[in-house]
Amino acid sequence: MSLVTAAVTALAVGCAALPVAALPGVVGSFEPADDRPPRRAVPSGPALTAIALGLLVAVAAVIYPHTGRLPAYLYLTVVGVLLATVDLRVHRLPDRIVLPSYAVLAVLLALPTVGEEAPGRWSRAVVAGAVAWLLYGGLRLLPGAGLGRGDVKLAGLLGMAVGWLGWPAVAIWFVATTMLSGLVAMALLLLRRVSRRDPIAYGPFLLTGALIAVLCTG
């Protein structure tokens, strides 16, 4: 049985890695929302491939042997790499990627819910997504918060993913995201890489925090 599980896991990682080669082209298709030029060049194919494959393997290793969870979290890993790269480059979290992912993730999370006979997990994921959306929606209204609507929508999506794993995962995600964003922003200010008025892409912090939560609790 362990050999079968390992084979299924390896196959899932291989399938998830198939679209990775197309990521540079997809990243380059998104233009900045404002009139500024892109803040970064499109990463090379080998660099994005190495990052995505490394993260796919790490997520699969943590989730093993729960193969039913693989489709949801491997999908989110690939989408996360794409969104983080786009946000770093043009400060956008495109609706045409984030919004359909709600439906995709809801369906993919239903698979392990049924397979593990844990109906409470799916309902908790929905509640966690709504809580995250409301929380970050409220934070966006605070003066100087620097959050965009795309950040709020992404937070709802990630709240679903980590919420399925449990409320401790949600807490880890929120704390990790807050600490990472604060530390990086402080470092950039001290190094004079940005000023207090310069926008900082928040999507990568949300995604990295979710990755930490999955690696800790997956």
trRosetta pair geometry for C-beta under 8 A, 3 or more apart (Angstrom, degrees):
i j d omega theta_ij theta_ji phi_ij phi_ji
1 4 5.6 -55 -152 36 36 112
1 5 6.3 36 152 -19 68 106
2 5 5.5 -52 -146 38 34 113
2 6 6.2 36 154 -20 66 105
2 65 7.3 -83 -126 -107 70 143
3 6 5.7 -52 -146 37 31 112
3 7 6.3 33 154 -20 64 106
4 7 5.7 -55 -148 36 30 112
4 8 6.3 31 154 -19 65 106
5 8 5.7 -53 -147 36 30 111
5 9 6.3 32 153 -20 64 106
5 64 7.2 113 148 -153 112 91
5 65 4.6 3 175 -153 148 109
5 67 6.0 -145 -146 -42 79 123
6 9 5.6 -54 -148 36 31 113
6 10 6.3 30 155 -17 65 106
6 64 7.8 37 -98 -141 62 131
7 10 5.8 -54 -146 37 31 110
7 11 6.2 32 154 -19 64 107
8 11 5.7 -55 -147 38 30 112
8 12 6.3 33 153 -22 64 105
8 67 4.8 12 114 -135 131 149
8 70 7.8 179 137 11 93 158
9 12 5.7 -54 -149 34 30 112
9 13 6.5 29 154 -17 64 104
9 60 5.4 127 -175 -179 102 115
9 63 8.0 170 -127 86 112 99
9 64 5.6 12 -106 -96 155 105
9 65 7.6 -94 -53 -131 130 57
9 67 6.0 -115 -69 -104 76 96
9 70 6.6 -165 -122 -91 65 146
10 13 5.8 -53 -150 36 32 110
10 14 6.3 34 152 -20 64 107
11 14 5.6 -55 -149 37 32 114
11 15 6.3 31 155 -18 66 105
12 15 5.8 -54 -147 37 31 109
12 16 6.3 29 155 -17 65 108
12 60 6.8 159 88 -116 111 123
12 67 7.0 175 -27 -156 148 89
12 70 4.3 11 165 149 161 144
12 71 6.9 -107 -147 -67 118 59
12 74 6.0 -179 153 -17 102 163
13 16 5.7 -57 -146 39 30 111
13 17 6.2 29 155 -22 65 110
13 56 5.2 126 -146 147 91 114
13 57 6.3 57 -144 -86 145 60
13 60 5.0 -45 -73 -49 113 161
13 70 7.9 -86 -52 -163 64 124
13 74 6.8 -143 -100 -123 51 138
14 17 5.8 -59 -148 34 29 111
14 18 7.3 52 150 -46 59 87
15 18 5.9 -28 -163 -10 38 116
16 19 7.9 -63 178 29 39 91
16 56 5.5 169 99 -136 128 131
16 70 8.0 -124 -40 164 134 95
16 74 3.9 -95 -93 161 155 122
16 75 6.9 -122 -124 -67 107 45
16 77 7.0 44 170 64 139 114
16 78 5.8 -157 180 -40 92 126
17 20 5.1 -34 -166 -3 60 128
17 52 6.9 139 -125 123 77 111
17 53 5.8 42 -120 -99 125 85
17 56 6.0 -137 -70 41 92 174
18 21 7.7 -53 172 13 38 99
19 22 5.3 -55 -171 37 69 113
19 23 7.2 96 136 -52 78 80
19 78 6.4 76 72 -175 111 145
20 23 5.6 -23 -165 -16 47 118
20 48 6.8 -179 179 127 89 95
20 49 5.3 107 138 -116 122 70
20 52 4.5 -180 -129 93 125 154
20 53 6.9 56 -150 -52 175 80
20 78 6.6 -114 -79 -129 81 106
20 81 7.9 11 -126 82 92 151
21 45 6.4 26 -149 -159 64 117
21 49 6.6 24 -87 -89 59 116
22 25 5.5 -59 -170 44 66 114
22 26 5.9 64 136 -23 87 106
23 26 5.6 -61 -145 39 35 110
23 27 6.0 37 159 -22 71 106
23 45 7.7 139 60 -126 87 66
23 48 4.9 -149 88 150 133 146
23 49 7.8 174 33 -66 124 61
23 52 6.9 171 -26 -46 158 148
23 78 7.9 -137 -81 -169 121 86
23 81 6.7 -30 -136 114 152 112
23 82 5.7 -133 -137 -94 102 88
23 85 7.1 81 166 42 114 158
24 27 5.7 -54 -145 36 31 112
24 28 6.2 26 159 -15 65 110
24 42 5.3 96 -162 159 86 117
24 43 6.4 -125 -104 77 95 66
24 44 7.0 -21 -95 -172 142 19
24 45 5.1 -80 -13 -78 139 71
24 48 5.9 -175 -58 15 84 149
25 28 5.9 -59 -147 40 29 109
25 29 6.6 37 153 -33 62 104
26 29 5.7 -51 -155 20 34 117
26 30 7.8 26 155 -18 60 99
26 82 6.2 -23 103 -142 132 119
27 30 6.7 -65 -170 26 36 104
27 42 5.2 141 100 -136 115 97
27 43 7.1 13 82 30 168 84
27 48 7.7 -150 -15 -95 144 153
27 82 6.7 -148 -72 -150 87 71
27 85 5.0 -51 -114 119 134 122
27 86 5.5 -148 -133 -76 75 75
27 89 6.4 98 176 11 105 157
28 42 4.4 -19 -73 -83 99 148
30 86 5.1 33 54 -146 153 115
30 89 7.6 112 81 86 106 120
30 90 5.6 -159 119 43 99 150
30 92 5.8 -149 166 73 129 137
30 94 5.9 -119 -114 -53 133 130
31 38 7.8 -103 -143 -64 51 96
31 90 6.4 168 160 -143 21 152
32 35 7.5 -77 99 29 122 2
32 36 5.4 -101 149 70 166 75
32 37 7.1 152 -4 179 142 10
32 38 6.0 -164 -43 -81 106 55
32 39 7.9 106 -90 -19 124 81
32 90 4.2 -145 -84 -157 63 96
32 91 6.6 38 -137 45 89 91
32 92 7.0 -176 -133 -30 39 116
33 90 7.2 121 -9 152 69 99
33 91 6.8 -93 23 94 104 91
33 92 5.4 139 -33 -85 105 109
34 91 7.7 1 11 72 105 127
36 39 7.4 26 130 -61 124 82
38 41 7.2 106 109 -89 128 31
38 89 5.2 -13 -165 171 109 88
38 90 5.3 -52 -118 -80 82 85
39 88 7.2 -120 81 155 117 55
39 89 6.1 178 53 -164 80 31
39 90 6.9 176 12 -84 88 32
39 91 6.9 72 -6 -26 132 95
40 43 7.9 9 139 -52 119 76
40 88 5.8 -7 21 132 144 92
40 89 4.6 -98 59 -110 94 68
41 89 7.7 -86 81 -127 10 109
42 89 6.9 31 -89 -120 54 152
43 47 4.8 -111 173 84 109 125
43 48 5.0 126 101 -52 123 97
43 85 6.2 -89 9 -142 123 125
44 47 4.6 91 61 6 86 105
44 48 7.1 -165 87 -2 44 86
45 48 6.1 -62 -146 42 29 103
45 49 5.9 29 159 -21 67 112
46 49 5.6 -57 -141 39 29 114
46 50 6.2 31 160 -22 66 106
47 50 6.0 -55 -149 33 27 109
47 51 6.5 23 155 -15 63 107
48 51 5.8 -56 -147 39 33 110
48 52 6.0 28 158 -16 68 110
48 81 6.8 120 -163 160 89 124
48 85 6.8 8 -113 -85 115 156
49 52 6.0 -58 -142 41 27 107
49 53 6.0 23 162 -16 65 112
50 53 6.1 -57 -141 40 24 107
50 54 6.2 26 159 -20 61 110
51 54 5.9 -61 -151 36 26 111
51 55 6.4 18 157 -13 63 110
51 81 6.2 146 113 -135 110 124
52 55 5.9 -61 -148 40 29 106
52 56 6.1 32 155 -22 66 108
52 77 7.2 122 -155 140 74 98
52 78 6.2 48 -153 -114 119 68
52 81 4.8 -45 -93 -45 91 176
53 56 5.6 -52 -143 35 31 113
53 57 6.3 30 158 -17 65 105
54 57 6.0 -57 -150 36 28 108
54 58 6.3 26 154 -18 64 109
55 58 5.6 -54 -144 37 33 112
55 59 6.2 31 159 -17 68 106
55 77 5.2 176 127 -166 111 116
55 80 7.8 -126 150 80 155 120
55 81 6.6 174 43 -65 151 116
55 211 7.1 -62 -147 -135 115 133
56 59 6.0 -57 -146 39 27 107
56 60 6.2 24 157 -16 64 111
56 74 5.9 51 -139 -138 91 92
56 77 5.5 146 -88 116 65 150
56 78 7.3 30 -80 -61 110 82
57 60 5.8 -58 -144 40 28 110
57 61 6.2 31 156 -24 64 108
58 61 5.8 -55 -148 33 27 112
58 62 6.6 23 156 -16 62 106
58 215 6.6 -19 152 -104 109 114
59 62 5.9 -58 -151 36 31 108
59 63 6.2 22 156 -13 67 112
59 73 5.4 -163 172 139 126 113
59 74 6.4 165 99 -86 133 61
59 77 5.2 -129 -2 -71 159 141
59 211 7.7 -86 -80 -143 105 84
59 214 6.2 0 -127 130 95 133
59 215 7.3 -88 -98 -78 59 78
59 218 6.9 -144 -157 -143 68 175
60 63 5.8 -61 -142 43 30 107
60 64 6.3 49 155 -42 65 98
60 70 6.4 36 -117 -125 85 105
60 74 6.7 33 -70 -82 94 109
61 64 5.8 -37 -150 9 29 119
62 214 6.7 116 96 141 148 79
62 215 5.3 -135 -81 -131 160 53
62 218 4.1 69 128 70 114 125
63 66 5.4 -99 173 61 79 94
63 67 7.9 110 131 -91 109 29
63 69 5.0 -145 -159 88 124 120
63 70 6.0 153 112 -81 149 68
63 73 6.0 169 -69 59 145 149
63 214 8.0 -22 -62 175 95 102
63 218 4.9 -64 -77 155 69 117
64 67 7.8 29 -117 -68 58 67
66 69 4.6 31 120 9 110 117
66 70 7.7 170 105 -35 66 76
66 112 6.6 47 166 -133 110 129
66 116 7.3 2 -146 -72 113 129
67 70 5.4 -25 -163 -8 52 122
68 71 7.9 -44 -179 16 40 97
68 111 5.3 -161 -172 130 92 95
68 112 3.7 137 120 -95 108 76
68 115 3.9 -154 -104 60 161 157
68 116 6.5 -164 66 -32 147 93
69 72 6.1 -65 -169 43 56 108
69 73 5.8 22 151 -1 89 118
69 112 4.5 32 -73 -70 68 154
69 218 7.3 164 133 -169 149 92
70 73 6.5 -78 -140 49 26 92
70 74 5.3 16 174 -13 71 119
71 74 6.3 -62 -133 43 19 103
71 75 6.0 23 164 -21 59 112
71 108 4.7 -139 113 -149 105 111
71 111 6.3 45 45 40 129 155
72 75 6.0 -63 -154 35 21 111
72 76 6.4 16 154 -15 61 110
72 105 6.0 82 -148 -146 94 69
72 108 3.7 157 -83 126 79 114
72 109 4.9 81 -108 -70 152 65
72 111 7.2 -170 -35 41 106 110
72 112 7.1 -85 5 4 131 118
72 161 7.0 172 155 -125 109 89
72 164 7.6 -21 136 58 158 166
73 76 5.5 -48 -142 38 36 113
73 77 6.4 48 152 -28 63 100
73 161 7.1 120 -101 -161 74 112
73 214 6.1 146 -146 -152 126 142
73 218 6.8 86 -132 -134 166 129
74 77 5.4 -45 -149 27 35 117
74 78 6.8 32 155 -14 64 100
75 78 6.2 -59 -155 36 31 104
75 79 6.2 22 154 -10 67 112
75 101 7.9 170 142 -142 112 96
75 104 6.5 -140 159 142 151 122
75 105 7.1 -165 95 -89 129 73
75 108 6.0 -137 21 -76 146 174
76 79 5.7 -58 -141 46 33 109
76 80 5.7 42 155 -30 66 109
76 101 7.7 104 -104 -171 72 123
76 105 6.6 59 -73 -105 106 115
76 158 8.0 120 -162 -107 129 68
76 161 5.4 88 -111 -114 164 149
76 210 7.8 -100 156 136 130 136
77 80 5.6 -54 -145 33 25 115
77 81 6.7 27 156 -19 61 100
77 211 7.8 87 -113 -107 81 101
78 81 6.0 -51 -153 31 32 109
78 82 6.6 30 150 -15 63 107
79 82 5.6 -57 -152 39 35 114
79 83 6.1 30 154 -17 70 108
79 97 6.5 162 -154 174 101 107
79 101 5.7 115 -165 -110 164 140
80 83 5.9 -55 -140 39 30 106
80 84 6.0 29 162 -18 66 108
80 207 4.5 147 -159 -154 104 122
80 210 7.3 -140 -114 77 140 126
80 211 7.0 144 154 -62 161 106
81 84 6.1 -56 -144 38 26 109
81 85 6.3 23 158 -17 62 110
82 85 6.1 -64 -152 37 25 108
82 86 6.3 20 157 -15 65 109
82 97 6.7 -143 112 -153 127 152
83 86 5.8 -56 -144 39 31 109
83 87 6.1 28 159 -19 67 109
83 93 5.7 35 -161 -134 107 85
83 94 7.9 -138 -116 30 82 77
83 97 6.2 -175 -81 115 96 141
83 98 7.1 84 -109 -73 134 90
83 154 6.8 146 172 -117 151 131
83 203 5.8 -121 146 168 101 135
83 207 6.5 164 84 -71 112 143
84 87 5.9 -57 -144 38 28 109
84 88 6.3 27 158 -17 64 108
84 203 6.1 -165 -103 120 53 101
84 204 4.3 86 -144 -102 98 82
84 207 5.0 -111 -68 57 111 157
84 208 7.7 90 -111 -44 140 84
85 88 5.9 -55 -146 38 28 109
85 89 6.2 20 157 -15 63 114
86 89 5.9 -67 -148 41 28 108
86 90 6.2 -40 179 39 68 99
86 92 5.9 -66 148 76 104 85
86 93 7.1 128 94 -102 115 41
86 94 6.6 -54 146 -9 158 102
86 97 7.9 141 21 19 159 157
87 90 7.5 -85 -126 60 18 59
87 91 6.2 40 -165 -121 60 28
87 92 6.3 -141 -101 61 56 35
87 93 5.5 11 -82 -69 111 80
87 150 7.7 -178 -104 122 110 137
87 201 4.3 133 148 -165 97 128
87 202 7.8 -93 175 54 140 43
87 203 3.7 -152 -84 49 173 135
87 204 6.0 -163 82 -33 126 83
88 201 5.3 -139 -88 48 46 163
88 204 6.0 45 -59 -45 101 135
91 148 7.8 115 167 -18 92 153
91 199 6.0 58 -132 113 148 132
91 201 5.4 -137 -107 -86 70 93
92 150 6.5 156 -169 -61 48 170
93 97 7.6 -113 175 67 61 111
93 98 5.7 52 149 -49 97 137
93 148 7.4 159 21 85 107 120
93 150 3.2 147 52 168 105 123
93 151 6.6 136 8 -62 148 44
93 153 6.9 175 110 67 125 107
93 154 5.2 -71 -180 -45 155 126
93 203 5.0 163 -76 -89 120 141
94 97 4.8 75 79 12 98 101
94 98 6.7 169 89 -4 48 92
94 150 7.6 16 -32 -125 15 129
95 98 5.8 -65 -129 49 33 100
95 99 5.0 19 -178 -13 77 119
95 150 7.5 -114 -61 -106 68 89
95 153 7.1 -19 -109 129 75 172
96 99 7.0 -26 -98 37 19 103
96 100 7.0 14 -176 -3 46 113
97 100 7.1 -74 -157 42 19 98
97 101 6.4 22 154 -28 58 118
98 101 5.7 -68 -158 30 28 118
98 102 7.6 40 151 -32 62 89
98 150 6.8 169 -17 -153 160 80
98 153 5.0 83 139 126 144 119
98 154 5.6 -86 -127 -79 130 71
98 157 6.1 -131 -164 -29 85 148
99 102 6.1 -35 -168 5 41 112
99 153 6.9 -42 -71 -175 74 135
100 103 5.9 -54 -166 37 52 106
100 104 6.1 48 142 -18 77 109
101 104 5.2 -54 -139 43 41 114
101 105 5.6 40 161 -21 73 107
101 157 5.6 34 103 -140 115 139
102 105 6.2 -60 -146 39 21 105
102 106 6.3 23 155 -22 60 110
102 129 7.9 112 -134 -170 97 150
102 156 7.4 -4 -101 115 114 109
102 157 5.9 -107 -81 -100 73 91
102 160 7.4 122 -136 -5 70 159
103 106 5.7 -54 -146 33 30 113
103 107 6.5 26 157 -15 64 105
104 107 6.1 -63 -156 38 28 106
104 108 6.2 19 154 -13 67 113
105 108 5.6 -58 -139 43 33 108
105 109 5.9 30 161 -18 68 109
105 157 6.5 123 13 -160 157 87
105 160 5.8 107 123 105 133 135
105 161 6.3 -74 -162 -72 138 89
106 109 6.1 -57 -143 38 24 107
106 110 6.7 34 151 -31 58 102
106 125 7.9 165 -114 113 66 129
106 126 7.7 52 -120 -84 106 93
106 160 7.1 -64 -77 -173 72 149
107 110 5.6 -51 -157 21 34 117
107 111 7.7 44 147 -29 60 91
108 111 6.0 -35 -166 9 42 115
109 112 6.7 -54 -160 42 46 96
109 113 6.2 54 145 -27 69 111
109 121 7.6 -141 172 126 104 103
109 122 6.0 143 126 -113 106 84
109 125 5.7 -106 157 97 159 179
109 160 7.0 -131 -24 157 161 103
109 161 7.6 -146 -77 -108 129 53
109 164 5.2 -125 -149 -95 128 153
110 113 5.2 -59 -147 38 37 121
110 114 6.3 32 159 -17 71 104
110 122 6.0 48 -100 -111 63 139
111 114 6.4 -62 -155 37 25 102
111 115 6.1 16 155 -12 63 116
112 115 5.2 -59 -133 47 38 112
112 116 5.4 16 172 -2 75 113
112 118 7.7 -15 135 46 80 112
112 121 7.6 -59 106 99 97 151
112 164 7.9 90 75 167 122 131
113 116 6.8 -64 -135 48 15 92
113 118 5.9 -109 -145 73 57 74
113 119 6.2 74 175 -106 106 40
113 121 5.3 -155 -109 71 89 108
113 122 4.2 15 -108 -45 156 113
113 164 7.7 -95 -69 -148 99 113
114 117 7.3 18 -176 -76 32 46
116 121 7.5 29 78 7 125 149
118 121 4.4 45 123 -9 110 116
118 122 7.9 138 106 -13 75 79
119 122 6.2 -52 -163 30 49 106
119 123 6.8 37 150 -8 75 107
120 123 5.9 -61 -149 44 39 107
120 124 5.9 41 155 -23 72 110
121 124 5.7 -59 -147 38 28 112
121 125 6.4 35 152 -26 63 103
121 164 5.1 54 169 -160 97 71
121 165 8.0 46 -150 -67 109 18
122 125 5.5 -49 -153 28 33 115
122 126 6.9 32 151 -17 63 100
122 164 6.9 15 -94 -117 40 98
123 126 5.7 -50 -154 33 37 111
123 127 6.5 34 150 -16 67 105
124 127 5.6 -55 -147 40 35 111
124 128 6.0 36 154 -21 69 107
124 163 5.4 -161 134 160 80 96
124 164 6.8 138 84 -104 95 35
124 166 7.5 5 134 -110 151 34
124 167 7.5 -98 -172 -51 126 81
125 128 5.7 -54 -143 38 28 110
125 129 6.3 32 155 -21 63 105
125 159 8.0 137 -169 126 58 66
125 160 4.6 54 171 -162 94 67
125 161 7.4 61 -146 -59 111 14
125 163 4.4 142 -120 92 45 104
125 164 3.9 13 -81 -67 120 79
126 129 5.8 -53 -150 33 29 113
126 130 6.6 26 153 -16 63 106
126 160 6.7 25 -86 -117 35 96
126 163 7.7 -137 19 106 23 145
127 130 5.8 -57 -151 37 32 109
127 131 6.2 32 152 -20 67 107
127 163 6.7 -173 70 -175 70 146
128 131 5.6 -52 -143 37 33 112
128 132 6.2 33 156 -19 65 105
128 159 4.6 -165 136 166 81 89
128 160 6.3 153 81 -91 96 30
128 162 6.8 -131 149 82 146 75
128 163 2.3 -179 44 -97 154 141
128 164 7.7 -126 39 -29 140 47
128 167 7.4 -161 -93 -98 119 64
128 170 5.3 -132 -145 -90 124 136
129 132 5.8 -55 -147 36 29 110
129 133 6.3 31 154 -20 64 106
129 156 4.8 60 -179 -176 85 71
129 157 6.9 37 -135 -87 111 15
129 159 4.2 148 -104 90 40 104
129 160 3.7 14 -68 -59 122 83
129 163 6.2 -111 -34 15 66 146
130 133 5.6 -53 -147 35 31 113
130 134 6.3 27 156 -15 65 107
130 156 7.1 37 -86 -137 27 100
130 159 7.5 -140 21 112 29 143
131 134 5.9 -59 -148 40 29 108
131 135 6.0 29 155 -22 66 110
131 159 6.3 -172 65 -168 78 144
131 163 7.9 132 39 -92 113 136
131 170 7.7 32 84 -166 131 147
132 135 5.7 -54 -141 37 29 112
132 136 6.2 13 166 -4 66 109
132 155 4.5 -155 154 151 104 90
132 156 5.4 169 88 -95 101 40
132 158 6.7 -138 162 76 164 79
132 159 2.8 -156 5 -67 143 140
132 160 8.0 -109 31 -23 135 56
132 163 7.7 -128 -21 -44 120 121
132 170 7.5 -132 -66 -148 108 108
133 136 6.6 -64 -143 46 22 96
133 137 5.8 27 156 -23 61 115
133 152 6.1 71 -151 172 65 85
133 153 7.5 29 -121 -106 99 33
133 155 6.1 155 -87 93 45 97
133 156 3.5 28 -71 -84 103 109
133 159 6.8 -113 -27 24 70 148
134 137 5.5 -56 -140 38 26 115
134 138 6.3 28 158 -20 63 104
135 138 6.0 -59 -156 34 26 108
135 139 6.5 23 150 -16 63 107
135 155 7.3 -125 71 153 92 141
135 174 7.9 -37 129 -117 157 128
136 139 5.2 -47 -141 38 41 114
136 140 6.3 53 154 -31 65 98
136 147 6.4 -157 -179 -171 92 158
136 151 6.3 -133 169 128 132 92
136 152 4.8 180 109 -114 107 67
136 155 4.0 98 7 39 156 172
136 156 7.8 -125 43 -41 122 70
137 140 5.7 -47 -152 24 30 117
137 141 7.3 31 150 -20 58 101
137 152 4.8 74 -78 -142 70 133
138 141 5.9 -56 -162 27 37 111
138 142 7.6 47 144 -32 63 94
139 142 5.7 -40 -163 9 46 117
139 145 5.4 149 154 -146 74 140
139 147 6.0 70 108 2 96 152
140 145 5.5 -168 -129 99 27 148
140 147 4.1 -102 -102 84 82 118
140 148 7.3 166 -133 -51 122 2
140 149 7.4 82 -156 -81 161 46
140 151 7.1 158 -87 74 115 114
140 152 5.7 -46 -34 -61 145 119
141 145 7.3 51 51 0 23 148
142 145 4.3 102 68 -56 90 115
146 199 6.3 162 -155 -134 102 71
146 200 6.5 27 163 42 144 83
146 202 6.8 140 118 -49 97 125
147 151 4.5 -114 -161 71 90 147
147 152 6.6 93 152 -48 121 84
147 202 5.8 -41 -110 29 72 165
148 151 5.1 111 55 0 66 98
148 152 7.5 -125 105 -2 44 86
148 202 7.5 171 18 33 83 117
149 152 5.6 -52 -155 33 41 113
149 153 6.4 38 150 -17 70 105
150 153 5.7 -54 -146 39 35 110
150 154 6.2 34 155 -17 67 107
150 203 6.9 -34 124 -72 109 119
151 154 5.8 -56 -146 40 29 110
151 155 6.2 37 153 -26 64 105
151 202 4.8 17 -111 82 135 124
151 203 6.1 -130 -100 -70 76 70
151 206 6.6 164 -153 -32 82 145
152 155 5.6 -51 -149 30 30 115
152 156 6.9 33 152 -19 61 100
153 156 5.9 -51 -157 30 34 112
153 157 6.8 33 149 -16 63 105
154 157 5.6 -55 -153 36 38 113
154 158 6.2 29 155 -12 71 108
154 203 5.7 64 42 -125 175 92
154 206 5.6 104 119 106 120 155
154 207 7.6 -55 171 -58 130 87
155 158 5.9 -58 -142 43 30 105
155 159 6.0 40 154 -29 65 106
155 206 5.9 -103 -84 -139 73 139
156 159 5.5 -50 -146 30 29 117
156 160 7.0 35 154 -21 60 98
157 160 6.0 -53 -164 26 32 111
157 161 6.9 25 147 -15 64 105
158 161 5.4 -52 -150 35 42 113
158 162 6.2 22 160 -4 74 106
158 173 6.8 173 146 -170 113 145
158 206 5.8 179 8 162 162 102
158 207 7.1 -139 -91 -95 139 50
158 209 7.9 75 160 82 149 94
158 210 4.4 -105 -158 -82 120 143
159 162 6.5 -62 -139 47 27 95
159 163 5.4 33 160 -28 65 118
159 170 6.7 42 -144 -125 74 106
159 173 7.9 177 -99 99 54 154
160 163 5.7 -60 -137 38 21 114
160 164 6.7 31 160 -30 59 99
161 164 6.3 -51 -163 18 26 110
161 165 7.8 15 145 -9 56 103
161 210 6.2 51 83 -166 127 127
161 214 7.3 -34 144 -74 110 117
162 165 5.7 -54 -163 33 46 112
162 169 4.3 -158 -177 133 89 108
162 170 5.2 140 117 -82 112 56
162 172 7.7 -145 -165 64 134 92
162 173 4.6 -24 -130 -38 177 146
162 210 5.6 -129 -48 -137 119 83
162 213 4.6 11 -127 118 127 146
162 214 6.8 -109 -99 -60 82 76
162 217 7.8 80 -154 61 83 132
163 166 7.7 -168 -167 42 34 8
163 167 7.4 21 -135 -84 68 50
163 169 7.3 -158 -76 81 21 110
163 170 5.5 39 -87 -70 68 117
165 169 3.9 54 88 -17 117 163
165 213 7.1 154 63 146 146 99
165 214 6.9 -177 -43 -110 159 61
165 217 4.8 110 156 115 133 119
165 218 6.4 -66 -115 -95 139 48
166 169 5.0 105 62 2 73 101
166 170 7.5 -131 107 -4 45 86
166 217 6.3 -126 44 175 111 142
167 170 5.2 -47 -150 32 45 116
167 171 6.4 47 152 -20 70 100
168 171 5.6 -53 -150 36 36 113
168 172 6.4 38 152 -20 67 103
168 217 6.2 159 97 -99 103 144
169 172 5.6 -50 -146 36 34 112
169 173 6.3 38 152 -22 64 105
169 213 4.5 97 -170 175 79 109
169 214 7.2 57 -154 -76 123 43
169 216 7.2 167 -114 78 76 99
169 217 4.2 -123 -84 57 102 156
170 173 5.7 -53 -150 34 30 114
170 174 6.4 26 155 -16 65 106
170 213 7.3 66 -71 -150 18 149
171 174 6.0 -56 -147 37 30 107
171 175 6.2 23 159 -13 66 111
172 175 6.1 -61 -144 43 27 106
172 176 5.8 24 161 -18 66 114
172 209 7.8 169 129 -180 66 82
172 212 6.4 -139 150 115 107 96
172 213 4.3 146 91 -107 109 83
172 216 5.5 -136 -172 64 165 148
172 217 6.7 170 23 -20 150 122
173 176 6.0 -60 -141 40 22 107
173 177 6.1 22 161 -19 62 111
173 209 4.8 94 -164 141 61 99
173 210 5.2 29 -131 -92 117 53
173 212 7.2 157 -101 69 53 90
173 213 3.9 -26 -63 -44 85 147
174 177 5.9 -57 -146 37 26 111
174 178 6.3 22 158 -17 63 110
174 209 7.2 91 -67 167 12 141
175 178 5.9 -59 -147 38 28 109
175 179 6.1 22 159 -15 66 111
175 209 7.8 163 69 -149 44 116
176 179 6.0 -59 -143 40 27 107
176 180 6.0 24 161 -17 65 112
176 208 7.2 -133 140 116 112 80
176 209 3.9 156 93 -133 100 82
176 212 4.4 -167 -154 69 167 146
176 213 6.6 -150 21 -47 139 83
177 180 6.1 -59 -143 38 24 107
177 181 6.2 18 163 -14 63 112
177 205 5.1 101 -155 146 76 91
177 206 5.5 32 -129 -102 132 44
177 208 7.3 140 -101 72 67 79
177 209 3.2 -46 -60 -45 81 162
177 210 7.7 34 -65 -31 113 65
178 181 6.2 -60 -145 39 24 106
178 182 6.2 21 159 -16 62 113
178 209 7.8 73 -1 -104 52 146
179 182 5.9 -61 -147 40 27 110
179 183 6.1 21 161 -16 66 111
180 183 6.1 -60 -144 39 26 106
180 184 6.1 18 163 -13 65 112
180 205 5.0 175 96 -140 113 95
180 208 5.9 -143 155 92 174 129
180 209 6.3 -148 20 -66 132 92
181 184 6.1 -59 -141 41 26 106
181 185 6.0 25 161 -18 63 112
181 200 7.7 136 -157 114 91 131
181 202 6.4 20 -119 -133 134 83
181 205 4.1 42 -69 -144 96 164
182 185 6.0 -59 -144 38 24 109
182 186 6.3 23 159 -18 62 109
183 186 5.8 -58 -149 37 28 110
183 187 6.3 27 155 -19 64 108
184 187 5.7 -55 -147 37 32 111
184 188 6.3 31 156 -18 66 106
184 200 7.7 155 111 -176 108 142
184 205 7.3 -145 30 -86 139 115
185 188 5.9 -55 -147 37 30 110
185 189 6.4 29 155 -18 64 107
185 194 7.8 -68 -147 67 65 136
185 200 5.9 -141 -101 12 95 173
186 189 5.8 -57 -149 37 31 110
186 190 6.3 28 155 -17 66 108
187 190 5.8 -56 -145 38 30 109
187 191 6.1 17 159 -7 66 112
188 191 6.0 -63 -141 47 27 103
188 193 4.4 -85 -156 62 79 111
188 194 4.6 21 147 20 120 107
188 200 7.2 152 54 -102 161 131
189 192 7.4 26 179 -77 32 35
189 193 7.8 -76 -55 44 20 74
189 194 6.4 -54 -78 72 58 84
189 195 7.7 79 -122 -133 79 23
189 196 7.1 44 -117 -71 120 70
194 198 4.0 -129 -163 67 99 141
194 200 6.5 39 -162 -73 175 101
195 198 5.0 109 49 -13 68 101
201 204 5.8 59 115 5 110 102
202 205 5.5 -56 -165 37 57 113
202 206 6.3 58 142 -22 80 102
203 206 5.6 -56 -149 36 36 112
203 207 6.1 29 157 -15 70 109
204 207 5.6 -57 -143 42 33 110
204 208 6.0 32 159 -20 68 107
205 208 5.8 -52 -139 39 29 108
205 209 6.1 33 158 -20 63 108
206 209 5.9 -58 -150 37 25 112
206 210 6.5 24 153 -17 62 107
207 210 5.7 -53 -149 36 32 111
207 211 6.4 36 151 -22 64 103
208 211 5.5 -49 -149 33 35 115
208 212 6.5 38 152 -20 65 101
209 212 5.7 -51 -150 33 33 111
209 213 6.5 33 151 -19 64 104
210 213 5.5 -53 -149 35 35 113
210 214 6.4 33 154 -17 67 104
211 214 5.8 -55 -148 37 32 109
211 215 6.2 28 155 -16 66 109
212 215 5.8 -58 -145 40 30 110
212 216 6.1 24 157 -17 65 112
213 216 5.9 -61 -145 40 27 108
213 217 6.1 -24 171 23 65 114
214 217 6.8 -83 -132 56 21 77
214 218 4.5 40 178 -59 69 117
215 218 6.3 -10 -89 4 18 117
